Amino acid sequence: MLTGGLDVHREQITFDWVDHATGELARGRITPATRERFRSWLQELPSREGAFALEGCTGWRFVVEALQEAGFEAHLSEPADSAALRGRKRRAKNDRVDARHQRELLEQGRLPASWIPPAHIADLRQTMRLRKALAEIRTHWQQRMHAVLFHLGLAKPEGGLLTRSSRAYLERLDAPSACRQVISVGLRQIDQVQQELALIDRWRRAYARSQPGCRALIAKHYGVSWVTGATILAELGDARRFRNRRAIVRHTGLDITVYASDSKRAAGKLSGQGPETLRWALYEAAKCHARRGAPHHRLYQQVKARQGGKRAALSVARQLAREIRHNLIALGDRALAPIDSPPELTLA
């Protein structure tokens, strides 16, 4: 039986495995780091039984899928927790050291496991992250155009830059050609992004209406809509793997970390170690509780009075994460159930 560790990079995969039946130990690199080359390497191994561990960084998906196809157990590890278990560095870190570290943690039963999502959840996660990236591009171009207007000493159009009246104002703007070029390019880029977002939003709305977990999030949690429901489900995954309420808050990266030494204590900050898209979705849902009649409006107002609106939204976001964990656990396997007839994601 084999036990091994893998360190995945864009150009190569470094491996370190041991055959417990024969005592054979092997180290090396697999190049190029492609699915086909990795599959052929798996066929060359002396055994088809065993387990491999790798960090849950970019590139893990095709490695895990190839391992499972070949009959091996695949284990993902949390990168930050794995690094912490290495302890203080006494020598230079390299790919071979990382691969051996993964193997040793797996052998010792100390590997900080990371959840491996099923294919349909991994695809949903990819689409949700794409949407957030497109929205950030749209915001970037709006900010760039605002900067040009301010540089010229002109007031911002009322209602934003994307209304019909604002576009007409920008088209007849008396400004240097370089400034008009920025505005013209910005509007074209935003129009293209808007088309892509419309396709994704149409697909996501249909998906959220059909998937049991998304429907439950939208129905039971104030502020969670079809916009954020699918994002939360994709990034959170199987809520049953979180031991308690603290564990899920820590996963979101909304927990407060404090550095203290002797009599010195630094101000607390968000750990920010969880998925950025998950924090964004929870924060957007939490801001809705500023409205009167919202379930956590009182909590929002209490924190806002002491520390401001941003801290208030973060406090509500943590509470939402705890409640979402409870409701997804109650759904059981249905929470992540695939849709029988999923909507087709139209490509532009």
Secondary structure as GFF3:
##gff-version 3
##sequence-region A 1 348
A	DSSP	beta_strand	2	8	.	.	.	ID=ss1
A	DSSP	beta_strand	13	19	.	.	.	ID=ss2
A	DSSP	beta_strand	25	30	.	.	.	ID=ss3
A	DSSP	alpha_helix	35	43	.	.	.	ID=ss4
A	DSSP	beta_strand	50	55	.	.	.	ID=ss5
A	DSSP	alpha_helix	60	69	.	.	.	ID=ss6
A	DSSP	beta_strand	73	77	.	.	.	ID=ss7
A	DSSP	alpha_helix	79	86	.	.	.	ID=ss8
A	DSSP	alpha_helix	95	108	.	.	.	ID=ss9
A	DSSP	beta_strand	113	114	.	.	.	ID=ss10
A	DSSP	alpha_helix	119	151	.	.	.	ID=ss11
A	DSSP	alpha_helix	164	171	.	.	.	ID=ss12
A	DSSP	alpha_helix	177	210	.	.	.	ID=ss13
A	DSSP	alpha_helix	212	220	.	.	.	ID=ss14
A	DSSP	alpha_helix	226	236	.	.	.	ID=ss15
A	DSSP	three_ten_helix	239	241	.	.	.	ID=ss16
A	DSSP	alpha_helix	245	252	.	.	.	ID=ss17
A	DSSP	beta_strand	256	257	.	.	.	ID=ss18
A	DSSP	beta_strand	260	261	.	.	.	ID=ss19
A	DSSP	beta_strand	264	265	.	.	.	ID=ss20
A	DSSP	beta_strand	269	270	.	.	.	ID=ss21
A	DSSP	alpha_helix	276	287	.	.	.	ID=ss22
A	DSSP	three_ten_helix	288	290	.	.	.	ID=ss23
A	DSSP	alpha_helix	297	307	.	.	.	ID=ss24
A	DSSP	alpha_helix	309	331	.	.	.	ID=ss25
A	DSSP	three_ten_helix	332	336	.	.	.	ID=ss26
###
